[in-house]
Amino acid sequence: MAVVLSMHWAGVTPEQYDTVRDTVGWEEVPAAGGQMHVAWFDDQGFHVTDVWDSQEAFEAFFGERLAPAIQKAGLTGSPEIVFSPLHRRFVAPGVSGTG
C-alpha cells in the first residue's frame, strides 16, 4: 500500500539538503519505490512530503543511499517522520520533473 511520508528536521539548512541531494542523486537515479518528493524550509526547519510504494521502500532507500549521505553532510539530530496511508494522489496535467 502506498504511503505518505511527512518529515520535519529542525536545523537542516538548504545548503545541507542540496549537498545530500547531489550526493545521493535521486533525481538522476530515482529511488526504487519513490513516487513523489516535495521539500521546503520555514522558521521551523526542513520539511518533506513524499509518496512511496511502501514504508519498507523508504526504509531501504534511507539505509542504502540516504543515511551515508546524511552522515557525510554532517547533519545532526534526527528527523520527525510520520507515515500515513495514501488515500488519493493527483498530479496536474503537464506537471513533471524538478523545479
C-alpha positions as CSV (number, residue, x, y, z in Angstrom):
1,M,0.0,0.0,0.0
2,A,1.3,3.4,-0.9
3,V,2.2,5.8,1.9
4,V,2.7,9.5,2.5
5,L,5.9,10.3,4.4
6,S,5.8,13.6,6.4
7,M,9.2,14.7,7.7
8,H,10.3,17.6,9.8
9,W,14.0,18.1,10.7
10,A,14.9,21.2,12.7
11,G,18.3,22.8,12.0
12,V,18.8,21.4,8.5
13,T,19.8,24.2,6.0
14,P,19.1,24.4,2.3
15,E,22.8,24.0,1.6
16,Q,22.9,20.7,3.6
17,Y,19.8,19.5,1.8
18,D,21.4,20.3,-1.6
19,T,24.6,18.5,-0.6
20,V,22.6,15.4,0.4
21,R,20.5,15.6,-2.8
22,D,23.6,16.0,-5.0
23,T,25.4,13.1,-3.2
24,V,22.5,10.7,-3.4
25,G,21.5,11.7,-6.9
26,W,17.8,10.7,-6.5
27,E,16.8,13.0,-9.3
28,E,19.2,11.3,-11.7
29,V,18.7,7.8,-10.3
30,P,15.3,7.7,-8.7
31,A,14.8,5.6,-5.5
32,A,13.1,2.3,-6.0
33,G,9.5,2.8,-4.7
34,G,9.7,6.5,-4.5
35,Q,6.8,8.2,-6.3
36,M,7.0,11.9,-5.4
37,H,9.2,14.3,-3.4
38,V,8.5,17.8,-2.2
39,A,10.8,19.8,0.1
40,W,10.7,23.2,1.7
41,F,12.1,25.3,4.5
42,D,10.5,27.7,7.0
43,D,11.2,29.0,10.5
44,Q,10.7,25.5,11.9
45,G,13.4,24.0,9.7
46,F,13.3,21.5,6.9
47,H,10.1,19.7,5.7
48,V,9.5,16.9,3.2
49,T,6.3,15.3,1.9
50,D,7.0,12.1,-0.1
51,V,4.8,9.4,-1.6
52,W,6.3,5.9,-1.5
53,D,5.1,2.5,-2.7
54,S,5.5,1.4,1.0
55,Q,7.2,2.3,4.2
56,E,9.7,-0.5,3.6
57,A,10.7,1.1,0.3
58,F,11.6,4.3,2.0
59,E,13.4,2.5,4.8
60,A,15.5,0.6,2.2
61,F,16.4,3.8,0.4
62,F,17.2,5.5,3.7
63,G,19.5,2.7,4.8
64,E,21.3,2.1,1.5
65,R,21.6,5.6,0.0
66,L,20.3,8.4,2.2
67,A,21.9,7.7,5.6
68,P,25.5,7.6,4.3
69,A,25.0,11.0,2.5
70,I,23.4,12.5,5.6
71,Q,26.3,11.5,7.7
72,K,28.8,12.8,5.1
73,A,26.9,16.2,5.0
74,G,27.2,16.5,8.8
75,L,23.5,16.7,9.6
76,T,22.8,16.4,13.3
77,G,19.8,15.3,15.3
78,S,17.0,13.2,14.0
79,P,14.1,13.9,11.8
80,E,10.5,13.5,12.9
81,I,8.9,11.1,10.4
82,V,5.3,10.1,10.1
83,F,3.9,7.6,7.6
84,S,0.2,7.6,6.6
85,P,-1.7,5.5,4.2
86,L,-2.2,7.3,0.8
87,H,-5.8,7.9,0.1
88,R,-5.6,9.8,-3.2
89,R,-2.9,11.3,-5.4
90,F,-3.4,13.9,-8.1
91,V,-0.8,15.4,-10.3
92,A,-2.0,18.2,-12.6
93,P,-1.6,17.6,-16.3
94,G,1.7,18.9,-17.7
95,V,3.5,18.8,-14.3
96,S,6.6,16.8,-14.3
97,G,10.3,16.9,-13.4
98,T,12.1,19.1,-10.9
99,G,11.5,22.7,-10.0
